[in-house]
């Protein structure tokens, strides 16, 4: 009886546990091969996940305040000018100089181009409802200086509820006018 309790019973328990573990592993491998394909394994499962189109809710491209300004800006400019909203600043400069300027990730609110897509004016909108205006101004001051030093004028314009097209036209003309750059 002692041999049975000391040797045979523990051996039977070990064999039963090993059998359960082996059955669990084979069942797990079969379920992976069914979901990923017989020959694909985990690699096919990852490819399948990447091929499934992801979705997200779509939102309007522009905030209503900015959209209102955009509409007024279109009316204020003569035909032949192109307005690009939320334009990356780095795209305005020569490719070889882009990394020197450290403008990666900086965007202009609006860039006005002539009919041959040369930048004529950058419009920088500022909104007094922004809570941390100092931080925003520090970041924008750098790119405004780079733009002005490169010969692209920057018009700073305050967002509001209503706009006067004639005043906006005068401010655009004043910013673009090369005679304003002559120091007396």
Protein Blocks (a to p, Z undefined) as FASTA:
>chain_A
ZZmmmmmmmmmmmmmmmmmmmmmmmmmmmmmmmmnojklmmmlmmmmmmmpccddddddf
bdfklmmmmmmmmmmpcghiacdehiafklmpcfklmmmnopghiacfbdcddfkopafb
dcddddfkbmblmlmmmmmmmmmmmmmmnopacddddddfbdcfklmmmmmmmmmmmklm
pcZZ
